[in-house]
Amino acid sequence: MTERRQDDYDRIWSLIKDARVAMLTSERDGRLYSRPMVASQKGFDGSLWFFTRKSSPKVAEVAGHHQVNAAYANASENSYVSLSGAAVMVDDRAAIDEHWNEWIKTWFPDGKDDPDLALLRVDVDTAEYWDAPSSKMVIAFDYLKARITGQTPDVGENRKVDFTRP
């Protein structure tokens, strides 16, 4: 892995780790469906991991159309991340053990042995993020300055990352 790729992974992780909840969007019958999901991982290495039920409609959706999007918004930090990639259901006890934490038991009271328990793995191929100053004073000043000068405000860093390229 290149140093740049690792830097991209680290940057994305720094933006999503505190946002916690992603809106995971999948497609069924030509329509898009989104639902809140919490990734279960300790870092970002190009994949997102979500616990799910095998019987969930989203599992059938990704089986029929693998492309999904996970969108994170951390409004208090003024950062936003959109991650797109291919999703697949993973029914592997070792992966479940690796990603399990007691918080997951809230949704799966039978624990890791629940026969309906599985993971959705999203292998991210593209990402885009926006990271703007979070201080209300900085934002207000920047917008006021833009109004006076006629220039567009500095909305912070915006970057597109294509993980399909080396």
Rosetta constraint file for C-alpha pairs under 8 A:
AtomPair CA 1 CA 5 HARMONIC 6.48 0.50
AtomPair CA 1 CA 6 HARMONIC 6.96 0.50
AtomPair CA 2 CA 6 HARMONIC 6.45 0.50
AtomPair CA 2 CA 166 HARMONIC 7.89 0.50
AtomPair CA 3 CA 7 HARMONIC 6.15 0.50
AtomPair CA 4 CA 8 HARMONIC 6.23 0.50
AtomPair CA 5 CA 9 HARMONIC 6.29 0.50
AtomPair CA 5 CA 163 HARMONIC 7.82 0.50
AtomPair CA 6 CA 10 HARMONIC 6.07 0.50
AtomPair CA 6 CA 45 HARMONIC 7.93 0.50
AtomPair CA 7 CA 11 HARMONIC 6.03 0.50
AtomPair CA 8 CA 12 HARMONIC 6.17 0.50
AtomPair CA 8 CA 161 HARMONIC 7.53 0.50
AtomPair CA 9 CA 13 HARMONIC 6.14 0.50
AtomPair CA 9 CA 44 HARMONIC 5.80 0.50
AtomPair CA 9 CA 45 HARMONIC 5.93 0.50
AtomPair CA 9 CA 46 HARMONIC 6.68 0.50
AtomPair CA 10 CA 14 HARMONIC 6.14 0.50
AtomPair CA 10 CA 43 HARMONIC 7.97 0.50
AtomPair CA 10 CA 44 HARMONIC 6.94 0.50
AtomPair CA 11 CA 15 HARMONIC 6.53 0.50
AtomPair CA 12 CA 16 HARMONIC 6.27 0.50
AtomPair CA 12 CA 44 HARMONIC 7.37 0.50
AtomPair CA 12 CA 81 HARMONIC 7.62 0.50
AtomPair CA 12 CA 129 HARMONIC 7.74 0.50
AtomPair CA 13 CA 17 HARMONIC 5.59 0.50
AtomPair CA 13 CA 43 HARMONIC 6.16 0.50
AtomPair CA 13 CA 44 HARMONIC 5.41 0.50
AtomPair CA 14 CA 18 HARMONIC 7.74 0.50
AtomPair CA 15 CA 19 HARMONIC 7.23 0.50
AtomPair CA 15 CA 79 HARMONIC 6.72 0.50
AtomPair CA 15 CA 80 HARMONIC 7.49 0.50
AtomPair CA 15 CA 81 HARMONIC 7.25 0.50
AtomPair CA 16 CA 20 HARMONIC 6.58 0.50
AtomPair CA 16 CA 72 HARMONIC 6.47 0.50
AtomPair CA 16 CA 74 HARMONIC 7.93 0.50
AtomPair CA 16 CA 81 HARMONIC 7.16 0.50
AtomPair CA 17 CA 43 HARMONIC 7.78 0.50
AtomPair CA 18 CA 74 HARMONIC 7.59 0.50
AtomPair CA 19 CA 72 HARMONIC 6.33 0.50
AtomPair CA 19 CA 73 HARMONIC 6.24 0.50
AtomPair CA 19 CA 74 HARMONIC 5.05 0.50
AtomPair CA 20 CA 38 HARMONIC 5.83 0.50
AtomPair CA 20 CA 39 HARMONIC 7.13 0.50
AtomPair CA 20 CA 72 HARMONIC 7.81 0.50
AtomPair CA 21 CA 36 HARMONIC 6.13 0.50
AtomPair CA 21 CA 37 HARMONIC 5.57 0.50
AtomPair CA 21 CA 38 HARMONIC 4.78 0.50
AtomPair CA 21 CA 39 HARMONIC 7.35 0.50
AtomPair CA 21 CA 72 HARMONIC 6.59 0.50
AtomPair CA 22 CA 36 HARMONIC 5.57 0.50
AtomPair CA 22 CA 37 HARMONIC 5.28 0.50
AtomPair CA 22 CA 38 HARMONIC 6.11 0.50
AtomPair CA 22 CA 39 HARMONIC 7.58 0.50
AtomPair CA 22 CA 70 HARMONIC 5.65 0.50
AtomPair CA 22 CA 71 HARMONIC 5.25 0.50
AtomPair CA 22 CA 72 HARMONIC 4.74 0.50
AtomPair CA 22 CA 73 HARMONIC 7.55 0.50
AtomPair CA 23 CA 34 HARMONIC 5.84 0.50
AtomPair CA 23 CA 35 HARMONIC 5.29 0.50
AtomPair CA 23 CA 36 HARMONIC 4.53 0.50
AtomPair CA 23 CA 37 HARMONIC 6.16 0.50
AtomPair CA 23 CA 69 HARMONIC 7.89 0.50
AtomPair CA 23 CA 70 HARMONIC 5.49 0.50
AtomPair CA 23 CA 71 HARMONIC 5.19 0.50
AtomPair CA 23 CA 72 HARMONIC 6.65 0.50
AtomPair CA 24 CA 34 HARMONIC 5.25 0.50
AtomPair CA 24 CA 35 HARMONIC 5.46 0.50
AtomPair CA 24 CA 36 HARMONIC 6.20 0.50
AtomPair CA 24 CA 37 HARMONIC 6.37 0.50
AtomPair CA 24 CA 68 HARMONIC 6.99 0.50
AtomPair CA 24 CA 69 HARMONIC 5.70 0.50
AtomPair CA 24 CA 70 HARMONIC 4.43 0.50
AtomPair CA 24 CA 71 HARMONIC 6.60 0.50
AtomPair CA 25 CA 32 HARMONIC 6.39 0.50
AtomPair CA 25 CA 33 HARMONIC 5.33 0.50
AtomPair CA 25 CA 34 HARMONIC 4.13 0.50
AtomPair CA 25 CA 35 HARMONIC 6.69 0.50
AtomPair CA 25 CA 68 HARMONIC 5.52 0.50
AtomPair CA 25 CA 69 HARMONIC 5.12 0.50
AtomPair CA 25 CA 70 HARMONIC 6.33 0.50
AtomPair CA 26 CA 32 HARMONIC 5.68 0.50
AtomPair CA 26 CA 33 HARMONIC 5.42 0.50
AtomPair CA 26 CA 34 HARMONIC 6.51 0.50
AtomPair CA 26 CA 58 HARMONIC 7.04 0.50
AtomPair CA 26 CA 61 HARMONIC 6.46 0.50
AtomPair CA 26 CA 62 HARMONIC 6.66 0.50
AtomPair CA 26 CA 65 HARMONIC 7.70 0.50
AtomPair CA 26 CA 66 HARMONIC 7.98 0.50
AtomPair CA 26 CA 67 HARMONIC 6.95 0.50
AtomPair CA 26 CA 68 HARMONIC 4.88 0.50
AtomPair CA 26 CA 69 HARMONIC 6.90 0.50
AtomPair CA 27 CA 31 HARMONIC 5.50 0.50
AtomPair CA 27 CA 32 HARMONIC 4.55 0.50
AtomPair CA 27 CA 33 HARMONIC 6.07 0.50
AtomPair CA 27 CA 61 HARMONIC 6.11 0.50
AtomPair CA 27 CA 62 HARMONIC 7.50 0.50
AtomPair CA 27 CA 65 HARMONIC 6.53 0.50
AtomPair CA 27 CA 67 HARMONIC 7.89 0.50
AtomPair CA 27 CA 68 HARMONIC 7.47 0.50
AtomPair CA 28 CA 32 HARMONIC 6.50 0.50
AtomPair CA 28 CA 33 HARMONIC 7.43 0.50
AtomPair CA 28 CA 61 HARMONIC 5.61 0.50
AtomPair CA 28 CA 64 HARMONIC 7.82 0.50
AtomPair CA 28 CA 65 HARMONIC 7.58 0.50
AtomPair CA 37 CA 50 HARMONIC 6.89 0.50
AtomPair CA 38 CA 50 HARMONIC 6.36 0.50
AtomPair CA 39 CA 48 HARMONIC 6.23 0.50
AtomPair CA 39 CA 49 HARMONIC 5.29 0.50
AtomPair CA 39 CA 50 HARMONIC 4.76 0.50
AtomPair CA 39 CA 51 HARMONIC 7.57 0.50
AtomPair CA 40 CA 48 HARMONIC 7.74 0.50
AtomPair CA 40 CA 49 HARMONIC 5.60 0.50
AtomPair CA 40 CA 50 HARMONIC 5.81 0.50
AtomPair CA 40 CA 51 HARMONIC 7.26 0.50
AtomPair CA 40 CA 99 HARMONIC 5.72 0.50
AtomPair CA 40 CA 100 HARMONIC 7.28 0.50
AtomPair CA 40 CA 101 HARMONIC 7.97 0.50
AtomPair CA 41 CA 48 HARMONIC 7.48 0.50
AtomPair CA 41 CA 49 HARMONIC 6.60 0.50
AtomPair CA 41 CA 99 HARMONIC 6.01 0.50
AtomPair CA 44 CA 48 HARMONIC 7.07 0.50
AtomPair CA 46 CA 123 HARMONIC 6.09 0.50
AtomPair CA 46 CA 124 HARMONIC 5.52 0.50
AtomPair CA 46 CA 125 HARMONIC 7.78 0.50
AtomPair CA 46 CA 163 HARMONIC 7.90 0.50
AtomPair CA 47 CA 121 HARMONIC 6.48 0.50
AtomPair CA 47 CA 122 HARMONIC 5.35 0.50
AtomPair CA 47 CA 123 HARMONIC 4.50 0.50
AtomPair CA 47 CA 124 HARMONIC 5.69 0.50
AtomPair CA 48 CA 120 HARMONIC 8.00 0.50
AtomPair CA 48 CA 121 HARMONIC 5.66 0.50
AtomPair CA 48 CA 122 HARMONIC 5.02 0.50
AtomPair CA 48 CA 123 HARMONIC 6.69 0.50
AtomPair CA 48 CA 124 HARMONIC 7.47 0.50
AtomPair CA 49 CA 99 HARMONIC 7.71 0.50
AtomPair CA 49 CA 119 HARMONIC 6.46 0.50
AtomPair CA 49 CA 120 HARMONIC 5.74 0.50
AtomPair CA 49 CA 121 HARMONIC 4.72 0.50
AtomPair CA 49 CA 122 HARMONIC 6.51 0.50
AtomPair CA 50 CA 119 HARMONIC 5.46 0.50
AtomPair CA 50 CA 120 HARMONIC 5.07 0.50
AtomPair CA 50 CA 121 HARMONIC 6.55 0.50
AtomPair CA 51 CA 104 HARMONIC 7.77 0.50
AtomPair CA 51 CA 117 HARMONIC 7.21 0.50
AtomPair CA 51 CA 118 HARMONIC 5.96 0.50
AtomPair CA 51 CA 119 HARMONIC 4.46 0.50
AtomPair CA 51 CA 120 HARMONIC 6.25 0.50
AtomPair CA 52 CA 56 HARMONIC 7.04 0.50
AtomPair CA 52 CA 117 HARMONIC 6.11 0.50
AtomPair CA 52 CA 118 HARMONIC 5.45 0.50
AtomPair CA 52 CA 119 HARMONIC 5.57 0.50
AtomPair CA 52 CA 120 HARMONIC 6.67 0.50
AtomPair CA 53 CA 59 HARMONIC 7.78 0.50
AtomPair CA 53 CA 116 HARMONIC 5.19 0.50
AtomPair CA 53 CA 117 HARMONIC 4.93 0.50
AtomPair CA 53 CA 118 HARMONIC 5.78 0.50
AtomPair CA 53 CA 119 HARMONIC 7.85 0.50
AtomPair CA 54 CA 59 HARMONIC 6.27 0.50
AtomPair CA 54 CA 89 HARMONIC 7.91 0.50
AtomPair CA 54 CA 116 HARMONIC 5.23 0.50
AtomPair CA 54 CA 117 HARMONIC 6.15 0.50
AtomPair CA 54 CA 118 HARMONIC 5.88 0.50
AtomPair CA 55 CA 59 HARMONIC 7.06 0.50
AtomPair CA 55 CA 116 HARMONIC 6.74 0.50
AtomPair CA 56 CA 60 HARMONIC 7.21 0.50
AtomPair CA 57 CA 61 HARMONIC 6.23 0.50
AtomPair CA 58 CA 62 HARMONIC 6.17 0.50
AtomPair CA 59 CA 63 HARMONIC 6.19 0.50
AtomPair CA 59 CA 88 HARMONIC 7.96 0.50
AtomPair CA 59 CA 89 HARMONIC 6.58 0.50
AtomPair CA 59 CA 120 HARMONIC 7.77 0.50
AtomPair CA 60 CA 64 HARMONIC 6.34 0.50
AtomPair CA 61 CA 65 HARMONIC 6.06 0.50
AtomPair CA 61 CA 66 HARMONIC 7.66 0.50
AtomPair CA 62 CA 66 HARMONIC 4.52 0.50
AtomPair CA 62 CA 67 HARMONIC 7.10 0.50
AtomPair CA 62 CA 68 HARMONIC 7.56 0.50
AtomPair CA 62 CA 87 HARMONIC 6.02 0.50
AtomPair CA 62 CA 88 HARMONIC 6.44 0.50
AtomPair CA 62 CA 89 HARMONIC 7.86 0.50
AtomPair CA 63 CA 88 HARMONIC 6.84 0.50
AtomPair CA 63 CA 89 HARMONIC 7.76 0.50
AtomPair CA 66 CA 85 HARMONIC 7.80 0.50
AtomPair CA 66 CA 86 HARMONIC 4.84 0.50
AtomPair CA 66 CA 87 HARMONIC 5.05 0.50
AtomPair CA 66 CA 88 HARMONIC 6.72 0.50
AtomPair CA 67 CA 84 HARMONIC 7.13 0.50
AtomPair CA 67 CA 85 HARMONIC 5.48 0.50
AtomPair CA 67 CA 86 HARMONIC 4.54 0.50
AtomPair CA 67 CA 87 HARMONIC 6.30 0.50
AtomPair CA 68 CA 84 HARMONIC 5.78 0.50
AtomPair CA 68 CA 85 HARMONIC 5.70 0.50
AtomPair CA 68 CA 86 HARMONIC 6.10 0.50
AtomPair CA 68 CA 87 HARMONIC 6.44 0.50
AtomPair CA 68 CA 122 HARMONIC 7.71 0.50
AtomPair CA 69 CA 82 HARMONIC 6.88 0.50
AtomPair CA 69 CA 83 HARMONIC 5.56 0.50
AtomPair CA 69 CA 84 HARMONIC 4.36 0.50
AtomPair CA 69 CA 85 HARMONIC 6.55 0.50
AtomPair CA 70 CA 82 HARMONIC 5.94 0.50
AtomPair CA 70 CA 83 HARMONIC 5.15 0.50
AtomPair CA 70 CA 84 HARMONIC 6.41 0.50
AtomPair CA 71 CA 80 HARMONIC 7.52 0.50
AtomPair CA 71 CA 81 HARMONIC 5.72 0.50
AtomPair CA 71 CA 82 HARMONIC 4.44 0.50
AtomPair CA 71 CA 83 HARMONIC 6.23 0.50
AtomPair CA 72 CA 80 HARMONIC 5.64 0.50
AtomPair CA 72 CA 81 HARMONIC 5.08 0.50
AtomPair CA 72 CA 82 HARMONIC 6.40 0.50
AtomPair CA 73 CA 78 HARMONIC 7.82 0.50
AtomPair CA 73 CA 79 HARMONIC 6.18 0.50
AtomPair CA 73 CA 80 HARMONIC 4.55 0.50
AtomPair CA 73 CA 81 HARMONIC 6.56 0.50
AtomPair CA 74 CA 78 HARMONIC 5.93 0.50
AtomPair CA 74 CA 79 HARMONIC 5.30 0.50
AtomPair CA 74 CA 80 HARMONIC 6.19 0.50
AtomPair CA 75 CA 79 HARMONIC 6.36 0.50
AtomPair CA 75 CA 80 HARMONIC 7.75 0.50
AtomPair CA 76 CA 134 HARMONIC 6.78 0.50
AtomPair CA 77 CA 132 HARMONIC 7.83 0.50
AtomPair CA 77 CA 133 HARMONIC 7.50 0.50
AtomPair CA 77 CA 134 HARMONIC 4.92 0.50
AtomPair CA 78 CA 131 HARMONIC 6.21 0.50
AtomPair CA 78 CA 132 HARMONIC 5.53 0.50
AtomPair CA 78 CA 133 HARMONIC 6.60 0.50
AtomPair CA 78 CA 134 HARMONIC 5.24 0.50
AtomPair CA 79 CA 129 HARMONIC 7.39 0.50
AtomPair CA 79 CA 130 HARMONIC 5.54 0.50
AtomPair CA 79 CA 131 HARMONIC 4.35 0.50
AtomPair CA 79 CA 132 HARMONIC 6.19 0.50
AtomPair CA 80 CA 129 HARMONIC 5.58 0.50
AtomPair CA 80 CA 130 HARMONIC 5.17 0.50
AtomPair CA 80 CA 131 HARMONIC 6.51 0.50
AtomPair CA 81 CA 127 HARMONIC 7.16 0.50
AtomPair CA 81 CA 128 HARMONIC 5.82 0.50
AtomPair CA 81 CA 129 HARMONIC 4.30 0.50
AtomPair CA 81 CA 130 HARMONIC 6.48 0.50
AtomPair CA 82 CA 127 HARMONIC 5.60 0.50
AtomPair CA 82 CA 128 HARMONIC 5.28 0.50
AtomPair CA 82 CA 129 HARMONIC 6.27 0.50
AtomPair CA 83 CA 124 HARMONIC 6.23 0.50
AtomPair CA 83 CA 125 HARMONIC 7.73 0.50
AtomPair CA 83 CA 126 HARMONIC 6.01 0.50
AtomPair CA 83 CA 127 HARMONIC 4.47 0.50
AtomPair CA 83 CA 128 HARMONIC 6.66 0.50
AtomPair CA 84 CA 124 HARMONIC 5.46 0.50
AtomPair CA 84 CA 125 HARMONIC 6.07 0.50
AtomPair CA 84 CA 126 HARMONIC 5.36 0.50
AtomPair CA 84 CA 127 HARMONIC 6.26 0.50
AtomPair CA 85 CA 122 HARMONIC 5.98 0.50
AtomPair CA 85 CA 123 HARMONIC 5.32 0.50
AtomPair CA 85 CA 124 HARMONIC 4.16 0.50
AtomPair CA 85 CA 125 HARMONIC 4.95 0.50
AtomPair CA 85 CA 126 HARMONIC 6.68 0.50
AtomPair CA 86 CA 122 HARMONIC 5.46 0.50
AtomPair CA 86 CA 123 HARMONIC 5.37 0.50
AtomPair CA 86 CA 124 HARMONIC 6.68 0.50
AtomPair CA 86 CA 125 HARMONIC 7.69 0.50
AtomPair CA 87 CA 120 HARMONIC 6.38 0.50
AtomPair CA 87 CA 121 HARMONIC 5.46 0.50
AtomPair CA 87 CA 122 HARMONIC 4.23 0.50
AtomPair CA 87 CA 123 HARMONIC 6.36 0.50
AtomPair CA 88 CA 120 HARMONIC 5.63 0.50
AtomPair CA 88 CA 121 HARMONIC 5.49 0.50
AtomPair CA 88 CA 122 HARMONIC 6.63 0.50
AtomPair CA 89 CA 118 HARMONIC 6.82 0.50
AtomPair CA 89 CA 119 HARMONIC 5.71 0.50
AtomPair CA 89 CA 120 HARMONIC 4.56 0.50
AtomPair CA 89 CA 121 HARMONIC 6.34 0.50
AtomPair CA 90 CA 95 HARMONIC 7.87 0.50
AtomPair CA 90 CA 118 HARMONIC 5.94 0.50
AtomPair CA 90 CA 119 HARMONIC 5.00 0.50
AtomPair CA 90 CA 120 HARMONIC 5.92 0.50
AtomPair CA 90 CA 121 HARMONIC 6.70 0.50
AtomPair CA 91 CA 95 HARMONIC 7.99 0.50
AtomPair CA 91 CA 96 HARMONIC 7.89 0.50
AtomPair CA 91 CA 117 HARMONIC 7.75 0.50
AtomPair CA 91 CA 118 HARMONIC 5.07 0.50
AtomPair CA 91 CA 119 HARMONIC 6.50 0.50
AtomPair CA 92 CA 96 HARMONIC 6.26 0.50
AtomPair CA 92 CA 118 HARMONIC 7.45 0.50
AtomPair CA 93 CA 97 HARMONIC 6.06 0.50
AtomPair CA 94 CA 98 HARMONIC 6.16 0.50
AtomPair CA 95 CA 99 HARMONIC 6.25 0.50
AtomPair CA 95 CA 119 HARMONIC 7.98 0.50
AtomPair CA 96 CA 100 HARMONIC 5.74 0.50
AtomPair CA 96 CA 112 HARMONIC 7.03 0.50
AtomPair CA 96 CA 118 HARMONIC 7.18 0.50
AtomPair CA 96 CA 119 HARMONIC 7.00 0.50
AtomPair CA 97 CA 112 HARMONIC 7.33 0.50
AtomPair CA 100 CA 104 HARMONIC 6.74 0.50
AtomPair CA 100 CA 112 HARMONIC 7.48 0.50
AtomPair CA 101 CA 105 HARMONIC 7.49 0.50
AtomPair CA 102 CA 106 HARMONIC 7.71 0.50
AtomPair CA 104 CA 108 HARMONIC 6.33 0.50
AtomPair CA 104 CA 111 HARMONIC 7.98 0.50
AtomPair CA 105 CA 109 HARMONIC 4.98 0.50
AtomPair CA 105 CA 110 HARMONIC 7.30 0.50
AtomPair CA 105 CA 111 HARMONIC 5.57 0.50
AtomPair CA 108 CA 112 HARMONIC 7.76 0.50
AtomPair CA 108 CA 114 HARMONIC 7.05 0.50
AtomPair CA 108 CA 117 HARMONIC 7.58 0.50
AtomPair CA 110 CA 114 HARMONIC 5.19 0.50
AtomPair CA 112 CA 117 HARMONIC 7.13 0.50
AtomPair CA 113 CA 117 HARMONIC 7.59 0.50
AtomPair CA 124 CA 163 HARMONIC 7.20 0.50
AtomPair CA 125 CA 162 HARMONIC 6.08 0.50
AtomPair CA 125 CA 163 HARMONIC 4.82 0.50
AtomPair CA 125 CA 164 HARMONIC 5.61 0.50
AtomPair CA 126 CA 160 HARMONIC 7.40 0.50
AtomPair CA 126 CA 161 HARMONIC 5.60 0.50
AtomPair CA 126 CA 162 HARMONIC 4.60 0.50
AtomPair CA 126 CA 163 HARMONIC 5.69 0.50
AtomPair CA 126 CA 164 HARMONIC 7.46 0.50
AtomPair CA 127 CA 160 HARMONIC 5.77 0.50
AtomPair CA 127 CA 161 HARMONIC 5.05 0.50
AtomPair CA 127 CA 162 HARMONIC 6.61 0.50
AtomPair CA 127 CA 163 HARMONIC 7.90 0.50
AtomPair CA 128 CA 158 HARMONIC 7.22 0.50
AtomPair CA 128 CA 159 HARMONIC 5.59 0.50
AtomPair CA 128 CA 160 HARMONIC 4.33 0.50
AtomPair CA 128 CA 161 HARMONIC 6.11 0.50
AtomPair CA 129 CA 157 HARMONIC 7.73 0.50
AtomPair CA 129 CA 158 HARMONIC 5.55 0.50
AtomPair CA 129 CA 159 HARMONIC 5.58 0.50
AtomPair CA 129 CA 160 HARMONIC 6.72 0.50
AtomPair CA 130 CA 156 HARMONIC 6.92 0.50
AtomPair CA 130 CA 157 HARMONIC 5.56 0.50
AtomPair CA 130 CA 158 HARMONIC 4.43 0.50
AtomPair CA 130 CA 159 HARMONIC 6.84 0.50
AtomPair CA 131 CA 155 HARMONIC 7.71 0.50
AtomPair CA 131 CA 156 HARMONIC 5.48 0.50
AtomPair CA 131 CA 157 HARMONIC 5.08 0.50
AtomPair CA 131 CA 158 HARMONIC 6.52 0.50
AtomPair CA 132 CA 155 HARMONIC 5.29 0.50
AtomPair CA 132 CA 156 HARMONIC 3.93 0.50
AtomPair CA 132 CA 157 HARMONIC 6.18 0.50
AtomPair CA 133 CA 138 HARMONIC 6.75 0.50
AtomPair CA 133 CA 139 HARMONIC 6.63 0.50
AtomPair CA 133 CA 155 HARMONIC 7.47 0.50
AtomPair CA 133 CA 156 HARMONIC 6.31 0.50
AtomPair CA 134 CA 138 HARMONIC 7.57 0.50
AtomPair CA 134 CA 139 HARMONIC 7.25 0.50
AtomPair CA 135 CA 139 HARMONIC 6.28 0.50
AtomPair CA 136 CA 140 HARMONIC 5.95 0.50
AtomPair CA 137 CA 141 HARMONIC 6.00 0.50
AtomPair CA 138 CA 142 HARMONIC 6.04 0.50
AtomPair CA 139 CA 143 HARMONIC 6.18 0.50
AtomPair CA 140 CA 144 HARMONIC 6.08 0.50
AtomPair CA 141 CA 145 HARMONIC 5.99 0.50
AtomPair CA 142 CA 146 HARMONIC 6.15 0.50
AtomPair CA 142 CA 153 HARMONIC 5.78 0.50
AtomPair CA 142 CA 154 HARMONIC 6.67 0.50
AtomPair CA 143 CA 147 HARMONIC 6.25 0.50
AtomPair CA 143 CA 153 HARMONIC 5.53 0.50
AtomPair CA 144 CA 148 HARMONIC 6.31 0.50
AtomPair CA 145 CA 149 HARMONIC 6.04 0.50
AtomPair CA 145 CA 153 HARMONIC 7.53 0.50
AtomPair CA 146 CA 150 HARMONIC 5.43 0.50
AtomPair CA 146 CA 151 HARMONIC 4.92 0.50
AtomPair CA 146 CA 152 HARMONIC 5.45 0.50
AtomPair CA 146 CA 153 HARMONIC 5.10 0.50
AtomPair CA 147 CA 151 HARMONIC 7.09 0.50
AtomPair CA 147 CA 152 HARMONIC 7.96 0.50
